[in-house]
Amino acid sequence: MEERRGTRRFALRLPVDVRLAGSDQEVHTQTKDVSARGVYFYLSNAIEEGEQIDFTLTLPPEITLTDSIHVKCRGRAVRIEPDAQAGKTGIAAVIDEYQFLS
């Protein structure tokens, strides 16, 4: 399988709150890995490739060297990987825009 990633991924387990398009419900999960352009996390909910998602990452003090920082992101699912063993779906999402929250 050919590697197509444009940026390096880091295996970081960060808290992430995911809001699917057209929903007010947030799903709390954590990332499997993170890059400058995207994230990978697992959801119990099935979503479609290309679906828009909003999510907020929490960068802990160990990374920021100060207080926790919340980063609000808007992106879209670019790869969906069902994981029958875990009973969840792996979501690779690209970050289209972001803003740091105070």
N, CA and C atoms as a LAMMPS dump frame, in Angstrom:
ITEM: TIMESTEP
0
ITEM: NUMBER OF ATOMS
306
ITEM: BOX BOUNDS ff ff ff
-5.0000000000000000e+02 5.0000000000000000e+02
-5.0000000000000000e+02 5.0000000000000000e+02
-5.0000000000000000e+02 5.0000000000000000e+02
ITEM: ATOMS id mol type element x y z
1 1 1 N 0.837 -1.185 0
2 1 2 C 0 0 0
3 1 3 C 0.882 1.249 0
4 2 1 N 0.626 2.143 -0.909
5 2 2 C 1.426 3.354 -1.059
6 2 3 C 1.035 4.395 -0.016
7 3 1 N 2.027 5.011 0.63
8 3 2 C 1.797 6.065 1.612
9 3 3 C 1.457 7.358 0.878
10 4 1 N 0.298 7.952 1.201
11 4 2 C -0.15 9.161 0.508
12 4 3 C -0.174 10.381 1.41
13 5 1 N 0.231 10.243 2.652
14 5 2 C 0.164 11.364 3.579
15 5 3 C 1.177 12.431 3.187
16 6 1 N 0.732 13.694 3.266
17 6 2 C 1.603 14.803 2.934
18 6 3 C 2.371 15.33 4.131
19 7 1 N 1.891 15.038 5.338
20 7 2 C 2.571 15.503 6.543
21 7 3 C 2.716 14.351 7.525
22 8 1 N 3.647 14.478 8.409
23 8 2 C 3.92 13.434 9.398
24 8 3 C 2.8 13.365 10.434
25 9 1 N 2.428 12.157 10.806
26 9 2 C 1.413 11.934 11.837
27 9 3 C 2.104 11.582 13.148
28 10 1 N 1.472 12.041 14.245
29 10 2 C 1.983 11.773 15.577
30 10 3 C 0.932 10.984 16.35
31 11 1 N 1.338 9.902 16.964
32 11 2 C 0.423 9.068 17.743
33 11 3 C 0.111 9.78 19.052
34 12 1 N -0.902 10.629 19.024
35 12 2 C -1.304 11.396 20.198
36 12 3 C -2.746 11.06 20.557
37 13 1 N -2.968 10.699 21.783
38 13 2 C -4.315 10.438 22.287
39 13 3 C -4.804 11.721 22.947
40 14 1 N -5.522 12.529 22.173
41 14 2 C -6.038 13.805 22.668
42 14 3 C -7.553 13.744 22.773
43 15 1 N -8.13 14.374 23.803
44 15 2 C -9.587 14.452 23.872
45 15 3 C -10.127 15.254 22.688
46 16 1 N -11.211 14.757 22.114
47 16 2 C -11.845 15.46 21
48 16 3 C -13.356 15.315 21.126
49 17 1 N -14.061 16.425 20.95
50 17 2 C -15.524 16.445 20.918
51 17 3 C -15.937 16.638 19.471
52 18 1 N -16.716 15.693 18.947
53 18 2 C -17.083 15.69 17.529
54 18 3 C -18.556 16.01 17.381
55 19 1 N -18.868 16.92 16.479
56 19 2 C -20.254 17.261 16.153
57 19 3 C -20.45 17.005 14.663
58 20 1 N -21.384 16.121 14.36
59 20 2 C -21.66 15.79 12.969
60 20 3 C -22.542 16.848 12.34
61 21 1 N -22.44 16.991 11.036
62 21 2 C -23.237 17.981 10.306
63 21 3 C -24.719 17.746 10.557
64 22 1 N -25.459 18.836 10.812
65 22 2 C -26.898 18.746 11.009
66 22 3 C -27.305 18.204 12.36
67 23 1 N -26.384 18.13 13.314
68 23 2 C -26.695 17.589 14.633
69 23 3 C -26.186 18.532 15.711
70 24 1 N -26.923 18.607 16.818
71 24 2 C -26.471 19.389 17.967
72 24 3 C -25.779 18.509 18.999
73 25 1 N -25.786 17.203 18.756
74 25 2 C -25.201 16.262 19.697
75 25 3 C -23.698 16.166 19.499
76 26 1 N -22.955 16.233 20.612
77 26 2 C -21.509 16.049 20.564
78 26 3 C -21.153 14.646 21.034
79 27 1 N -20.164 14.064 20.385
80 27 2 C -19.655 12.751 20.763
81 27 3 C -18.251 12.957 21.321
82 28 1 N -18.02 12.453 22.537
83 28 2 C -16.708 12.58 23.165
84 28 3 C -15.896 11.341 22.833
85 29 1 N -14.699 11.551 22.295
86 29 2 C -13.817 10.445 21.953
87 29 3 C -12.384 10.936 22.103
88 30 1 N -11.429 10.241 21.534
89 30 2 C -10.053 10.717 21.547
90 30 3 C -9.379 10.353 20.227
91 31 1 N -8.373 11.113 19.902
92 31 2 C -7.668 10.885 18.656
93 31 3 C -6.774 9.649 18.775
94 32 1 N -6.526 9.035 17.636
95 32 2 C -5.524 7.969 17.547
96 32 3 C -4.205 8.598 17.116
97 33 1 N -4.297 9.515 16.146
98 33 2 C -3.129 10.27 15.72
99 33 3 C -3.552 11.618 15.153
100 34 1 N -2.554 12.508 15.06
101 34 2 C -2.795 13.897 14.655
102 34 3 C -1.669 14.335 13.734
103 35 1 N -2.005 15.159 12.741
104 35 2 C -0.988 15.798 11.905
105 35 3 C -1.361 17.271 11.785
106 36 1 N -0.555 18.023 11.068
107 36 2 C -0.841 19.445 10.875
108 36 3 C -2.103 19.657 10.048
109 37 1 N -2.491 18.663 9.251
110 37 2 C -3.64 18.824 8.352
111 37 3 C -4.847 17.974 8.709
112 38 1 N -4.711 17.079 9.698
113 38 2 C -5.839 16.213 9.972
114 38 3 C -5.71 15.406 11.245
115 39 1 N -6.758 14.617 11.516
116 39 2 C -6.812 13.777 12.703
117 39 3 C -7.418 12.43 12.333
118 40 1 N -7.193 11.456 13.201
119 40 2 C -7.824 10.144 13.063
120 40 3 C -8.404 9.795 14.412
121 41 1 N -9.697 9.419 14.429
122 41 2 C -10.356 9.045 15.674
123 41 3 C -11.406 7.99 15.376
124 42 1 N -11.957 7.41 16.437
125 42 2 C -12.988 6.383 16.296
126 42 3 C -14.332 6.918 16.779
127 43 1 N -15.396 6.538 16.071
128 43 2 C -16.768 6.873 16.452
129 43 3 C -17.62 5.62 16.445
130 44 1 N -18.635 5.618 17.281
131 44 2 C -19.63 4.547 17.238
132 44 3 C -20.611 4.793 16.103
133 45 1 N -20.809 6.062 15.772
134 45 2 C -21.74 6.455 14.722
135 45 3 C -21.1 6.258 13.355
136 46 1 N -21.881 5.793 12.411
137 46 2 C -21.393 5.668 11.033
138 46 3 C -21.605 7.006 10.324
139 47 1 N -20.597 7.456 9.613
140 47 2 C -20.746 8.667 8.812
141 47 3 C -20.266 8.362 7.398
142 48 1 N -20.545 9.281 6.504
143 48 2 C -20.203 9.095 5.096
144 48 3 C -18.885 9.79 4.767
145 49 1 N -18.155 9.21 3.844
146 49 2 C -16.954 9.867 3.34
147 49 3 C -17.366 11.187 2.702
148 50 1 N -16.633 12.255 2.991
149 50 2 C -16.94 13.571 2.468
150 50 3 C -17.851 14.387 3.368
151 51 1 N -18.427 13.756 4.396
152 51 2 C -19.336 14.456 5.307
153 51 3 C -18.576 15.493 6.122
154 52 1 N -19.197 16.667 6.274
155 52 2 C -18.593 17.736 7.062
156 52 3 C -18.738 17.421 8.545
157 53 1 N -17.677 17.68 9.299
158 53 2 C -17.718 17.493 10.741
159 53 3 C -17.045 18.673 11.431
160 54 1 N -17.554 19.017 12.586
161 54 2 C -16.942 20.02 13.448
162 54 3 C -16.402 19.285 14.661
163 55 1 N -15.218 19.643 15.107
164 55 2 C -14.656 18.986 16.276
165 55 3 C -13.75 19.946 17.027
166 56 1 N -13.659 19.719 18.316
167 56 2 C -12.811 20.547 19.169
168 56 3 C -11.776 19.652 19.835
169 57 1 N -10.524 19.934 19.543
170 57 2 C -9.396 19.219 20.149
171 57 3 C -8.976 19.936 21.417
172 58 1 N -8.533 19.184 22.407
173 58 2 C -7.979 19.777 23.612
174 58 3 C -6.5 19.429 23.676
175 59 1 N -5.663 20.458 23.584
176 59 2 C -4.214 20.27 23.695
177 59 3 C -3.843 20.415 25.166
178 60 1 N -3.308 19.361 25.782
179 60 2 C -3.029 19.394 27.229
180 60 3 C -1.768 20.187 27.555
181 61 1 N -1.592 20.522 28.845
182 61 2 C -0.411 21.284 29.277
183 61 3 C 0.912 20.627 28.895
184 62 1 N 0.938 19.292 28.781
185 62 2 C 2.173 18.607 28.403
186 62 3 C 2.638 19.001 26.998
187 63 1 N 1.701 19.423 26.168
188 63 2 C 2.035 19.851 24.801
189 63 3 C 2.226 21.358 24.736
190 64 1 N 1.323 22.11 25.394
191 64 2 C 1.337 23.571 25.284
192 64 3 C 2.344 24.231 26.214
193 65 1 N 2.771 23.499 27.261
194 65 2 C 3.666 24.029 28.295
195 65 3 C 3.038 25.209 29.034
196 66 1 N 1.722 25.254 29.025
197 66 2 C 0.936 26.248 29.748
198 66 3 C -0.399 25.582 30.069
199 67 1 N -1.487 26.323 30.064
200 67 2 C -2.81 25.732 30.298
201 67 3 C -3.263 24.938 29.073
202 68 1 N -4.297 24.113 29.275
203 68 2 C -4.895 23.398 28.141
204 68 3 C -5.443 24.413 27.146
205 69 1 N -5.329 24.082 25.875
206 69 2 C -5.836 24.954 24.808
207 69 3 C -6.828 24.157 23.979
208 70 1 N -7.972 24.767 23.711
209 70 2 C -8.992 24.134 22.879
210 70 3 C -8.892 24.707 21.466
211 71 1 N -8.929 23.81 20.481
212 71 2 C -8.837 24.207 19.078
213 71 3 C -10.109 23.738 18.382
214 72 1 N -10.923 24.696 17.935
215 72 2 C -12.165 24.377 17.229
216 72 3 C -11.845 24.211 15.747
217 73 1 N -12.228 23.061 15.197
218 73 2 C -11.895 22.737 13.812
219 73 3 C -13.149 22.428 13.005
220 74 1 N -13.088 22.73 11.741
221 74 2 C -14.114 22.307 10.78
222 74 3 C -13.372 21.53 9.713
223 75 1 N -13.908 20.371 9.394
224 75 2 C -13.254 19.539 8.401
225 75 3 C -14.236 18.601 7.75
226 76 1 N -13.677 17.554 7.147
227 76 2 C -14.535 16.57 6.479
228 76 3 C -13.856 15.222 6.533
229 77 1 N -14.701 14.198 6.558
230 77 2 C -14.206 12.824 6.592
231 77 3 C -13.656 12.461 5.222
232 78 1 N -12.408 12.032 5.17
233 78 2 C -11.794 11.677 3.894
234 78 3 C -11.569 10.174 3.76
235 79 1 N -11.647 9.451 4.899
236 79 2 C -11.52 7.998 4.847
237 79 3 C -12.298 7.407 6.011
238 80 1 N -13.069 6.358 5.726
239 80 2 C -13.876 5.66 6.723
240 80 3 C -13.398 4.21 6.777
241 81 1 N -13.098 3.714 7.991
242 81 2 C -12.59 2.354 8.145
243 81 3 C -13.357 1.63 9.25
244 82 1 N -14.354 0.818 8.886
245 82 2 C -15.07 0.049 9.911
246 82 3 C -14.119 -0.911 10.621
247 83 1 N -14.244 -0.994 11.94
248 83 2 C -13.43 -1.903 12.751
249 83 3 C -14.39 -2.816 13.503
250 84 1 N -14.665 -3.976 12.923
251 84 2 C -15.645 -4.907 13.487
252 84 3 C -15.233 -5.387 14.877
253 85 1 N -13.949 -5.578 15.107
254 85 2 C -13.487 -6.055 16.412
255 85 3 C -13.779 -5.035 17.507
256 86 1 N -13.532 -3.758 17.22
257 86 2 C -13.748 -2.713 18.217
258 86 3 C -15.205 -2.252 18.235
259 87 1 N -15.967 -2.591 17.196
260 87 2 C -17.351 -2.14 17.121
261 87 3 C -17.471 -0.658 16.868
262 88 1 N -16.44 -0.082 16.304
263 88 2 C -16.424 1.356 16.017
264 88 3 C -15.972 1.583 14.586
265 89 1 N -16.01 2.839 14.174
266 89 2 C -15.578 3.218 12.837
267 89 3 C -14.42 4.188 12.945
268 90 1 N -13.313 3.902 12.264
269 90 2 C -12.179 4.817 12.22
270 90 3 C -12.457 5.905 11.205
271 91 1 N -12.22 7.143 11.604
272 91 2 C -12.478 8.305 10.751
273 91 3 C -11.181 9.081 10.56
274 92 1 N -10.751 9.228 9.317
275 92 2 C -9.642 10.126 8.988
276 92 3 C -10.29 11.412 8.481
277 93 1 N -9.998 12.512 9.157
278 93 2 C -10.614 13.789 8.799
279 93 3 C -9.546 14.821 8.487
280 94 1 N -9.76 15.554 7.42
281 94 2 C -8.879 16.655 7.068
282 94 3 C -9.401 17.902 7.782
283 95 1 N -8.491 18.775 8.207
284 95 2 C -8.871 20.034 8.842
285 95 3 C -8.879 21.109 7.767
286 96 1 N -10.075 21.679 7.502
287 96 2 C -10.198 22.739 6.508
288 96 3 C -9.994 24.121 7.115
289 97 1 N -10.423 24.297 8.362
290 97 2 C -10.222 25.568 9.06
291 97 3 C -10.207 25.314 10.556
292 98 1 N -9.568 26.205 11.301
293 98 2 C -9.478 26.051 12.755
294 98 3 C -9.342 27.403 13.415
295 99 1 N -9.669 27.432 14.71
296 99 2 C -9.462 28.631 15.502
297 99 3 C -9.179 28.216 16.939
298 100 1 N -8.273 28.945 17.573
299 100 2 C -7.947 28.688 18.967
300 100 3 C -8.983 29.382 19.83
301 101 1 N -9.524 28.664 20.807
302 101 2 C -10.524 29.232 21.709
303 101 3 C -9.846 29.721 22.967
304 102 1 N -10.366 30.803 23.505
305 102 2 C -9.761 31.347 24.751
306 102 3 C -10.383 30.724 25.969
